[in-house]
Amino acid sequence: MKLRDIGEFGFIERIKDGCLIRDENVISGIGDDCCVFKTSAEVASLLTTDMLVEQIHFLLEAIPPYQLGRKSLAVNMSDIAAMGGTPKEAAISVAIPDTVNLGLLDALYDGMKSMAHEFEVNLLGGDTTASPGPLIINIALVGEVREEEVLYRSGAKVGDVVFLTGPVGSAAAGLDIILKGRGSDEWGELIEAHHNPHPQIKTGRTIASMKVANSLIDVSDGVAADLGHICTESRLGAIVEEKMIPTTEQFRAYCEKFQEDSRRLSLHVGEDYVLLGTVPAESAAKLQEALASNGCHFHSIGKTVAGSSLRLESRDGSVEVIGASGWDHFR
Amino acid sequence: MKLRDIGEFGFIERIKDGCLIRDENVISGIGDDCCVFKTSAEVASLLTTDMLVEQIHFLLEAIPPYQLGRKSLAVNMSDIAAMGGTPKEAAISVAIPDTVNLGLLDALYDGMKSMAHEFEVNLLGGDTTASPGPLIINIALVGEVREEEVLYRSGAKVGDVVFLTGPVGSAAAGLDIILKGRGSDEWGELIEAHHNPHPQIKTGRTIASMKVANSLIDVSDGVAADLGHICTESRLGAIVEEKMIPTTEQFRAYCEKFQEDSRRLSLHVGEDYVLLGTVPAESAAKLQEALASNGCHFHSIGKTVAGSSLRLESRDGSVEVIGASGWDHFR
C-alpha cells in the first residue's frame, strides 16, 4: 500500500496512536494548527531541531527504518542532554518520496515512538509532505531545565579537566563497516552504535544538577570538532591525551584487523552522542563519583589551557596541533 | 561564492546577525546545542512546524528567495494566529543543494529576518545541512497564548456563524498566473498574495481575547478543506453561501478575463492564510465590531448545521455538497 491510497489525513490518522506518552501538562496534541502545552514556571525552555536527509545522513538500504526513526529522535534528545535538560515535546516533519511504502513509514514511526516512550517524550505534532527526491525527517524538540543548571559550550575555564561520558569512535567504525561492506556479527556493537545511539539524558541531568561542570556539548561532529566548539566559545585551548580517549574493545579490534586509523575514527568523525565537557580540577572526583553512583561514566581525557589551539599528546609523548577539524556538511 | 568556500560554521557566522530581535526572556540564542528561553508562567506554549520543499511547495525560478524566506516563516506564524497566539521563538532547518549560491541564501535569510522583525519573532537556532536534490526549509515556531483564550478546530457549535477574516482565492490565482506564464503588473496583487502572505496575528489575537469565537483555523488548504477540518473535529456540518465569499476585485477580473473557475480558486486551493472560524450568532456583531476597531476584517459566509456534510449554496440558490476536498500532498 502506498501513501497516495490513504492520503495525507489518512496517514496522520494512521500514525496518531501512541504519540501521546505523557499527558501531564499537555493541553492539545496532534490534530490542530499547533500543539498546546504548559511549561512549569520554574524552568527555562530548550528548543533544538535537526534535519536528517537521505543520501546525506542515511542510506535507506543501509539502516532499518525502525532504527532510523529512533535515531532521528535520539540526535535531538542528545542536544537537550548537552544542555543538562529533560526532553519533553516533539514535532516531526517528514517529506516522503513516492517510492517509499507505508510499511517503511510505519516502521519509521514505530521507531520514533519507541524512543519517545523510553524517554517520556510526546510526539505532539508535525507536518507531512511529498518529496521530489530524498526522504527527509526534521524533528523539533522542546525540553526544559532549571535556568541555574543550564550548561553551555562557553563556560569552560583554563585549567578545567576535559571529560567524556562514554567511548568514542564506535559509531564511526560502524559506519565504516557498513560503507565497506564488512558487516558481520563480529562487529554488531559497532554497527549498533551507528544505528541506535542512546541520548545520555540521565548523564546530562546528573552533571547539570551537580552544578560543578563549566561546559558541556554532545559528540555529534567528533571529539576534535566538538571540543573545538567549547574552546572557541570559551576562548581557550585544550590538550588531550590520546591514551586517555575511551574506546571499546570491539573498536580496537576492528581498527587492528583492518588497519583502520583509530585516531581519525575516534576523534574526527563523530555521531557517538556521548557528552563532552569540562569541570574544575578540584570538582572532577566529585562529579565522577556522582556519575558513577547513577550508573554513568566519566573519563578524564585532558585539560583546558590558555591560547586557542587544540593539541593532542600521542602515545609516544609527542604533541601536535589537531585543530578543530570535524564534520562540515559543506566542505 | 559557494557555501563550500565558507563551510557550515562560516555560514552560521554569516547569518547570525539580526536573528535576535527581542532579547526579553531569551537566555541563549544561536551557537549552542539548544536555544534557551523563559516562558511566562501564566501562558500556555504553542508549537508548530512546517516544511517547504522545492518542486513541491515552491519553484526557485518562480519565487524570489527573499519572498520565499518571508513566506516560510509566515506560514508557521499563521498556525500560531489560528490558535489565537503570539509567535515568539523560531528554529530554522535548511538543507541546501550544491547548486544554490550564497547570494540566494543571503536573500532567503534576509526575508526570514524581515518577517521576524515585523512580528518580533526571534530566530534562535536551527540546523544547516547539505541536500542531494531539493532546497528544503523547515521552521519550528514556538508561540504563547493564555490557556483560556486558545482557539481550537473542535469547538464549533451547531448554529454558529461561519466567518472569514479576509478575501480568499488571491493566492491561488497568483499561483495560476505564475504557472501559466501570465505574470504582468495587471495582476500584481494576486502574485503578491501568493508570494508574500501576511500572517494574521493581530486578527487572531483580537478574536482570542474577545473569548466569544468557538473555533478557528487558518486557510492553508482551502476554505472547503479547512472548514471541513472544523466540521470533522467539531462533529457537525456547515452551509456556505457562495455570494458571501469575500474575493478581491483583481481576483474577479482575472477569473473573468481568462474564464478561470473562481469557485475552485476561492474554495478549493488555499494558501490565503486568512483565518476561518465560527462564532455564536448572538456574538457575531460584537466580534465584527472588535475586529473593525482594530483594523481587521470579518465576513460572515454561512453557518454550521447538524450533520456532517459541507454544502454550498450557489448564486442561483441551488445547494450542493462540496465535501471537504482541498489540498492533499499525497493524492
Contacts between the chains, C-beta under 8 A, distances in Angstrom:
chain1	res1	chain2	res2	distance
A	3	B	330	4.5
A	4	B	330	4.9
A	4	B	331	5.7
A	6	B	330	7.7
A	7	B	328	4.8
A	7	B	330	5.4
A	7	B	331	5.0
A	8	B	328	4.7
A	8	B	329	5.0
A	8	B	330	5.1
A	8	B	331	7.5
A	9	B	328	7.0
A	11	B	330	6.9
A	27	B	44	5.7
A	27	B	147	6.5
A	27	B	150	7.0
A	28	B	150	7.4
A	28	B	152	6.6
A	31	B	153	7.4
A	31	B	154	8.0
A	31	B	233	6.8
A	32	B	83	7.0
A	32	B	152	5.6
A	32	B	153	5.4
A	32	B	154	7.5
A	32	B	233	7.7
A	33	B	48	6.4
A	33	B	78	7.9
A	33	B	79	4.1
A	33	B	80	7.7
A	33	B	82	4.0
A	33	B	83	5.6
A	33	B	153	7.5
A	33	B	217	6.2
A	33	B	218	6.2
A	34	B	46	4.1
A	34	B	47	5.9
A	34	B	48	4.2
A	34	B	79	5.3
A	34	B	80	6.2
A	34	B	82	7.6
A	34	B	83	4.9
A	34	B	85	7.2
A	34	B	143	6.9
A	35	B	46	7.2
A	35	B	47	5.2
A	35	B	48	7.6
A	36	B	44	5.2
A	36	B	45	7.2
A	36	B	46	5.8
A	36	B	83	6.9
A	36	B	145	7.7
A	36	B	147	7.8
A	36	B	150	5.7
A	37	B	44	6.6
A	37	B	45	5.4
A	37	B	47	7.4
A	38	B	44	5.5
A	38	B	45	7.1
A	38	B	147	7.3
A	39	B	39	4.5
A	39	B	45	5.4
A	41	B	41	3.7
A	44	B	27	5.6
A	44	B	36	5.2
A	44	B	37	6.6
A	44	B	38	5.5
A	45	B	36	7.2
A	45	B	37	5.4
A	45	B	38	7.1
A	45	B	39	5.4
A	45	B	45	7.2
A	45	B	142	7.3
A	46	B	34	4.1
A	46	B	35	7.2
A	46	B	36	5.8
A	47	B	34	6.0
A	47	B	35	5.2
A	47	B	37	7.4
A	47	B	89	6.2
A	47	B	91	5.4
A	47	B	124	6.6
A	47	B	125	6.5
A	47	B	140	7.1
A	47	B	142	6.2
A	48	B	33	6.4
A	48	B	34	4.2
A	48	B	35	7.6
A	48	B	91	7.0
A	48	B	125	6.8
A	49	B	91	4.2
A	49	B	92	7.7
A	49	B	93	5.2
A	49	B	125	6.9
A	49	B	126	5.9
A	49	B	127	5.5
A	49	B	138	7.2
A	49	B	140	5.2
A	50	B	93	7.2
A	50	B	127	5.2
A	51	B	93	4.1
A	51	B	94	7.8
A	51	B	95	5.7
A	51	B	127	5.1
A	51	B	129	5.5
A	51	B	136	7.3
A	51	B	138	6.1
A	53	B	95	5.0
A	53	B	129	5.9
A	53	B	130	7.3
A	53	B	131	5.7
A	53	B	132	7.0
A	53	B	136	7.4
A	54	B	132	7.3
A	55	B	132	4.1
A	56	B	95	7.4
A	56	B	129	6.0
A	56	B	130	5.2
A	56	B	131	6.8
A	56	B	132	6.1
A	57	B	129	7.3
A	78	B	33	8.0
A	79	B	33	4.1
A	79	B	34	5.3
A	80	B	33	7.7
A	80	B	34	6.2
A	82	B	33	4.0
A	82	B	34	7.5
A	83	B	32	7.0
A	83	B	33	5.6
A	83	B	34	4.8
A	83	B	36	6.9
A	85	B	34	7.1
A	89	B	47	6.2
A	91	B	47	5.4
A	91	B	48	7.1
A	91	B	49	4.3
A	91	B	140	5.9
A	92	B	49	7.7
A	93	B	49	5.2
A	93	B	50	7.3
A	93	B	51	4.1
A	93	B	138	5.1
A	94	B	51	7.8
A	95	B	51	5.7
A	95	B	53	5.0
A	95	B	56	7.4
A	95	B	136	6.7
A	96	B	330	7.6
A	124	B	47	6.5
A	125	B	47	6.5
A	125	B	48	6.8
A	125	B	49	6.9
A	126	B	49	5.9
A	127	B	49	5.5
A	127	B	50	5.1
A	127	B	51	5.1
A	127	B	138	7.9
A	128	B	329	6.9
A	128	B	330	8.0
A	129	B	51	5.5
A	129	B	53	5.9
A	129	B	56	6.0
A	129	B	57	7.3
A	129	B	329	4.9
A	130	B	53	7.3
A	130	B	56	5.1
A	130	B	329	4.6
A	130	B	330	6.3
A	131	B	53	5.7
A	131	B	56	6.8
A	131	B	134	7.2
A	132	B	53	7.0
A	132	B	54	7.3
A	132	B	55	4.1
A	132	B	56	6.2
A	132	B	133	6.7
A	132	B	134	5.6
A	133	B	132	6.7
A	133	B	133	3.6
A	133	B	134	5.9
A	134	B	131	7.2
A	134	B	132	5.6
A	134	B	133	5.9
A	134	B	134	7.7
A	136	B	51	7.3
A	136	B	53	7.5
A	136	B	95	6.7
A	136	B	136	5.8
A	138	B	49	7.2
A	138	B	51	6.2
A	138	B	93	5.1
A	138	B	127	7.9
A	138	B	138	4.1
A	138	B	140	7.9
A	140	B	47	7.1
A	140	B	49	5.3
A	140	B	91	5.9
A	140	B	138	7.9
A	140	B	140	3.1
A	142	B	45	7.3
A	142	B	47	6.2
A	142	B	142	6.9
A	143	B	34	6.9
A	145	B	36	7.7
A	147	B	27	6.4
A	147	B	36	7.8
A	147	B	38	7.3
A	150	B	27	6.9
A	150	B	28	7.3
A	150	B	36	5.7
A	152	B	28	6.5
A	152	B	32	5.6
A	153	B	31	7.4
A	153	B	32	5.4
A	153	B	33	7.5
A	154	B	31	7.9
A	154	B	32	7.5
A	217	B	33	6.2
A	218	B	33	6.2
A	233	B	31	6.7
A	233	B	32	7.7
A	328	B	7	4.8
A	328	B	8	4.7
A	328	B	9	7.0
A	329	B	8	5.0
A	329	B	128	6.9
A	329	B	129	4.9
A	329	B	130	4.6
A	330	B	3	4.4
A	330	B	4	4.9
A	330	B	6	7.6
A	330	B	7	5.4
A	330	B	8	5.1
A	330	B	11	6.8
A	330	B	96	7.6
A	330	B	128	8.0
A	330	B	130	6.3
A	331	B	4	5.6
A	331	B	7	4.9
A	331	B	8	7.5
